[in-house]
């Protein structure tokens, strides 16, 4: 099963997440199919906090990919797409 999820990057006390499409059996920070955005929780400017290619999310959802709860909440919070 393919999932759209977060992959932890960055350093201690400075998290940075890539939004990726990956097989659910692969490790969190392991092999992935495609990078479709990023999320930086510590940024104060909302414009730069999250960047996502919504066309690719729609494509992967149509292909049968499932979103994790965290990704669903992030997308709903930024109100760019209906899930």
C-alpha positions in Angstrom: 0.0 0.0 0.0 1.3 3.5 -0.9 1.0 6.3 1.7 1.5 10.0 1.7 3.4 10.8 4.9 6.0 12.9 6.7 9.7 12.0 6.7 11.8 13.6 9.4 14.8 15.7 8.4 16.7 18.5 10.0 18.6 18.4 13.3 18.0 18.3 17.0 15.5 21.0 18.2 15.1 22.1 14.5 12.8 19.6 12.8 12.0 19.8 9.1 9.8 17.3 7.4 9.5 16.2 3.8 6.1 15.3 2.5 6.7 12.1 0.6 4.9 9.3 -1.2 6.2 5.9 0.0 5.4 2.3 0.3 3.9 1.6 3.8 6.5 -1.1 4.4 9.5 1.2 4.0 11.0 2.9 7.0 9.9 6.5 7.8 13.2 8.0 6.6 14.0 5.4 4.1 13.3 4.8 0.4 10.4 6.9 -1.1 8.7 7.2 -4.5 8.3 10.9 -4.7 8.8 14.1 -2.7 5.8 16.3 -3.0 6.4 19.0 -0.4 7.8 20.1 2.9 6.7 21.2 6.4 8.6 23.3 8.8 6.8 23.5 12.2 9.0 26.1 13.8 8.6 28.8 11.1 6.6 31.8 12.2 5.6 32.9 8.6 2.6 30.7 7.5 3.5 31.2 3.9 6.8 29.4 4.2 5.7 26.9 6.9 4.3 24.4 4.4 4.7 23.9 0.6 2.8 21.1 -1.2 2.2 20.1 -4.8 -1.5 19.6 -4.5 -1.8 18.3 -8.1 0.5 15.5 -7.2 -1.5 14.7 -4.0 -4.6 14.5 -6.1 -2.8 12.3 -8.6 -1.6 9.9 -5.9 -5.0 9.8 -4.2 -6.5 8.8 -7.5 -3.9 6.1 -7.8 -5.0 4.6 -4.5 -2.5 6.3 -2.0 -3.7 6.9 1.5 -3.0 10.0 3.5 -1.8 9.7 7.1 -3.8 11.5 9.8 -1.1 14.1 10.2 -1.0 14.9 6.5 -4.8 15.1 6.5 -4.8 17.6 9.4 -2.0 19.7 7.8 -3.9 20.0 4.4 -7.2 20.8 6.1 -5.5 23.4 8.2 -4.1 25.1 5.2 -7.4 24.6 3.2 -6.0 24.1 -0.2 -7.8 20.8 -1.1 -10.8 18.8 0.0 -10.1 15.4 1.3 
